[in-house]
């Protein structure tokens, strides 16, 4: 098909697209009016307009764009777009996302007159989500509920877009459905429903070191010598079983699954951070830095973060076992430092806010300690690798361009070398965009590895 003969789904004057754009505009106007202090609908009507109309309008635009073109990955003009090509629109979008993260994460630290920015947005934005919050967890909505709800909605909505865009690829469809289900169920619904049942919330899709507090000693109040019988007798608190599940996933299931499937089983199929990156962040994956300098920086930073969280956890346990006599005060300070600078600023504000500038996997590539552990196992022990057929490679560079982890895939493909990199998350996009079928994701016995 001649591309020039296919009209753009965003061409002005098309009634369907104008209607979809109008729905999105109306939806976004509702919270903006509320933040400005103007009257807005309340209760279910508010939620129907925002985010209801927002989802409907976006679905219409995504479906129109995807279904008006032949099945296949179409990245035509992506570098010419101001949004996805680091233009002014992309910079503004990055500023807006970063600003939203600052408001949600640190609003209670920012004064606004006699109140705080958190109280301002609590009254004019977060409280409008009370009907859902009260139904799920029997308490009013706050900044974290609003954040979790919108985060999950983004994964779901942009996941639909991914399925439509990649409808020719069973792997991409199944992988996208997996992260949508995991985020909706294990990352949102189950933790808040547990709160509604007056139980501690627990995120089954996160565990140490990505969720380090699940291994901190203060989280294990009943886990002391002599309590094993209490645990195995079934008399332990429910949260103790949850923590035992997290420890099992960290130290038993993770190395086994990574041995057989590489880090993709988690980073591309389960993790909420990866889920957002591969759905909402998909239009920005080509912005990842492929330079050798970036690769060197990546290895230094991500392993430094891993070492830091190991030290934090070790110091906390040492203080606990010594009744605070060993390194007194260090544990709390280190924990607060890690939680603020790594857990909030790095993984949240920078990790997502910089999508339009640095690509979608900034946190996963440079900071995530879970990715660091998975990468070490994948590089040296896993059966997963990407095989290449160098004789078929035409050096088009699509594979390297759309690698969200900044791997110069073409360099390996040109030499016919298997790709075994600690950073590879097995998203399969390099294989999907290859016009010659040069690249294949495989789980087999590895006889030789090439770095």
N, C-alpha and C positions, 0 to 999 in steps of 0.2 A: 504494500500500500504506500502511495506517495504521501509522506507526512504533510506536505504543503496543502494537500487536498482535504485534510481533516481539520475542521475548525476547532479552535481552542474552546474548552468547556468554560473558560472564564471570559470569553469575548463579550464585551458590553452589548446589551440589547437582547440577550437570550432570556426569555421570561423565567425559565426554571432557575437559572443561576442568580438572576436578580431577586427572585423570591427567597432563595437560600441565603443570600447575602443580607437581605432585609431581616430575616429571622435571627441571624447571628448578631446583627447590629442592635436589634431590639433587646435581645437577651443581654448583651454586654451593657446596654444603657441602664438596665434595672439596678445592678449593684453600684454603678457610678452615681446614679441619682440618690441611692440610699446613703452612700458615703458623703455626698454633698449636702445631706440633710433634708432633701426633698422627700415628700411622701411617696411610698412605694407599696405595692400589694403585700399582703402578709400571708403567713402560713403556706398552705399547699400551692396557692396561686403564685407566690413568689418563686417557689421551687420549680413550678411548671414553666415559668418564664426564664428563670436562671437557676439551674443550668439546663432545664428541659429544652427550651427553644435553641439553645446553643448547640446541644447535641444533635437535634433534628437538622438544623441548618448545616452543620458540618457534615453529617451523614449524606445529605443531599449533594453537597459540593464534592465530597470524596467519591461517591458513587458515580456521579456524572463524569468526573475526570477519569476514573479508572475504566468504567464500562464503555466509554466512548472511544476507547483505544483498544488495539489488539492485546491479548494477554501477553505479558512479558514485562520485564523491568525497563521502564522508560525514564531516563534521567535527562532527557533533552532540555537544554537551556538552564540546567540547575546552577551553573556558575554565572549565568547572566542575570539571575534573580538577585535583587538587592537583599532579600531575606536570607537566602541560602548561600550567597556568595560573598559574605562579609561586607555587604554594602551598608548604607546608612540605616535602612530598615532593619537589617540584622543586628546592628549595633544597638538601635533603640529597643528592639525586642529583648536583647540580652540585658539591657539596663532595667527594663520592666520586670523581667523574671527575677533578676537579682534583687530588685527593690521589694518584690512580693515576698521573697524568702527572708529578707532582712526584717520586714514587718511581722511575718508569722513567727520567725525564730526569736527575734530580739525586741519585739514591740514592747514588752514589759520593762525593758531597760532604757527605752527612749522616752523622755518626758515630753508632754504636750500640754502646755498650760499647767493646770493644777492636777491633771491626770497623766496617764501614759498613752502612748500610741496603741498599746494593746487594748486598753479600756475603750478608746475611741472606736476601734474596729470591732470590738466585742459587741458594742451597742448597735453599730450601724451595718455590720456584715455577718459576723459569726452567728449571732443570735437568730438570724433568719433560718438557720439549719437546725433549730431546736426540734421540730417535728420528727426528723429522722433520728437525731441523737437521743431524744426521749424514748423513741420506740426501740432503739437498739440497746442502749445502755442505761436508760432510766435516769439521765442527767442532762442538763443543758449543754448545748454545743459550745465549744471553745476553739481557740486557734488550732489546736492539734487535731480536733475532729474535723474542722473545716479543711485543714491541710490533707489529712488522710483521705477524706471524701473526694476532694478535687484531684488528688494524685491518682487514686484508683480510677476515677472517671476518665482521666487523661489516658491511662493505660488501656482502658476498655475502648474508648472512642477512637484513639489512634490505632489501636489494635485492629478494629474493623477496617480502617484505612489500609493497614498493612495486608490484611487478608485479601482485600479487593485488588490491591496493587500487585501482590504476589500470588494471585489465584492459580497461576500455572505451576507453582512449586508446592508439592505436598509437604516437603520439609519445612518451608517457611510458614505454611498455614498451621501445621501442628505445633510448631515451636511458638508461634504467636498465641494460639489458643491456650497453650500451657501457661505462659506468663500471665495471661488475662485471668485464668481461673485461679492461679496461685495468689496473685495480688488481691483479687476480689474476695477470695475465701480466707486464705491464711494470713494475708497482710492487712485485711480490713474487717470483714464480717466477724470472723471467729474471735479476734481479740476484744471487739466491742460487745459482742454478745456475752462473752465471759464476764465483762464488767457489769452488764445488765443482770447477770445471775449472782452478782456480789462475789465474783471470783477474780483473782489477779489476771490481768490480761497477759497473753503470751503469744508471741509471733513465731509460729512453727516453721516459717520459711527463713528465719534468721537465727544464727547461733554464733558462738565464739569462733573467731575473733571479730566478726562483723558486728555481732551484738555482744560486746565484751562483758556487759554487766551480768549476763547469764552465768558467768564463771567467777564473778567476784564473791569473796567469802561472805559478805553481808547478805547476799542473795540466798545463801544456803543456811538458814538458821537452824534447821534440824539435821543438817548433814555433818554429824560429829562422830568420833569414834564411839562405838557401842550402839549406834542408831541403825546399823545395817539390818538387824533383825526387825526393827520397827518398820523399816522401809519395805523389806520383802514380805512382811506379814500383811501388807495392804493397809496399814493404819496411818501411813504418812499423809500429809496434806497434798491436795491435788497439785499445787504448784511445784512440790518437790518432784513429782513424777514428770512434770513438764521440764524441769531443769535436768533431770536424768536423761530425758529424750534429747535435749540440746547437747549435753555432754557426749551422748552416744553418736549423734550426728557429726559432732566436731572431730572426734578422735577415732571413730570406727567406720561409720558409713562414708564419710567424706573421702578418706584415702582409697577405700575400695571402689566407690563409684568413679572417682577420678582415674584410677588405674584402668578401668574398663572403657570409660567414655570421655576422658579428658575433662577439663574444667567446664565444658559446655553444658554438662548436666545441671550445673548450678547457675553459671553466669548467663546463659542464654535460654534456660528453660524454667528457672525457679526464682532467681533473685529479683526483688522489686526494683532495685537500681538499674539492673540490666534490662528489666521489662520496660521501664520508662525510656531508657536509651534506645531500645530497638523498636519502640512504637512512636511516641511523641518526638523522639530525637532522630528518627530515620532520615528526615530531609537534610540533616546536618552532618551525617557520618563522613562525608568526603572532606570535611575540614580538619580532620586529625592530621597532626604533623608526622610526616614520614621520614624525617631526617635522622641521620645517625646520631646527632647530638641529642635529639629528643629521646631516642631509644636508650642512650646512656643515662640521661637524666631520669627517665622512667625507672630504670633498674635501681638506681640509688635511692630515689624517694620512696618507692613502694616497699622496698625491703627495710628501709629505715622506719617506716610506719609500723611494719610488722614487728620489728625488734622493740619498738617503743611500747606497743600494747602487751608484748610478752613481759617486758620489764614491769609495766604497771600492774599486771595481774600477779606476777611473782612477788612484788613488794607488798601488795595488799594481803596475799596469803601469808607471807612471812610475818607481817605485823599481826595478823589474826592468830597465827599459831604461837607467837611469842607474847601474846597479850599486849601488843603495842610497844614492846621493848626494843624491837629491831627497826631501825630507821623510822623513829616516831615522826609523824606528820608528813612524811614523804608520800605515802600512799594516797592520801586525800588530795594533795596538791597535784600529783602526777595524774590522778584520775580526772580532776577538774580541768587540767590543761588539755588532756587528750579529748575529753568530751566536748570542750568548747572549740578548740582550734581544728581538731580532726573530725570529730563527730558532727559538728554543726557547720562550721565555716567551710571546711574542705569538701566534705561529702555533700552538703546541701547547697549552700550559697554558690560556691565555685563549681561544684560538680554538675549542677543543673543550670544555674544562671549563665554559665559560659558556653552552653550548647551552640549558640549562633556564632561564637568566636573561635572556639578551640575544638569543636566536635563534641560527640555525645558521650564519650567514655573517659572523660577527664579523671573522674574519681576512680573508676574501675581500672584505668590504666596506670595512674600515678599514685593512688593512695590506698585503695582497698586492701586491708591485710588478709581478708579471705581470699581475694584473687591472688595475692602473693603466695599463700600456702598452696592453693590449687595449681598455680603456675609451676612451682617447684616440683610437685608430684607429676604434673603433666610432662614437663621437660625431661625428667630423668627416669620415670617409671611407667608412664601411661602407655597404653596401646593405641591411643588416638593420635592420628596425624593427618595432614592433608597431602595426598600423593599428587604428583605432577607428571605430565607427559610433555616433556620439553620439545619433542619433535613437532607437536601440534601448535605450540605457542607462536602467536603472531606479534607479540610485544605491543598489544594495544594499550595496556596499562589500566584497563578497567578494574582488574582485581586489586591493584595497589590503591587506586583512587578511592574506591569505596570500602576499603578496610578501615573500620572504625577504630581499630587498635593501633593504627599507624605502622603496620607491617608492610614492607615493600615486597609484596607477594610476587610481583613480576620478576624480581631478581632471582628468586628460587625457581620459578617456572621456566625461565630462559635456560637454566642449567639442568632442568629435569630433576631437581633435588626435592625430596620430601620436606614438608614444612613442619618443624617441631619447635614452636616458640612458646615460651612460658606465658606470653601475653595473649595468645590466640584464644578467643572465647568460643570458637566453633560456630559462629553465627551462620556460616555457609554462604555469605553474600558474595565472596570472591568466586565461588563456584557458580553461583546463580548468574553473575554478570559476565562470565567468560563465554565468548561467542563460539569457542572451539571445544568446549568440554575438557579442558586441560586439567582442571582441578577437581579432586574428589575427596570428600570427608570419609575417613575409614577408621574402623576399630579392629586392628589385626595385630598379629605378633610382629613386633618391630625387630628387625635384624640389624639395622644400621640407622643412626640418627645423624642429622646434619644440622648444625646451628646456623 
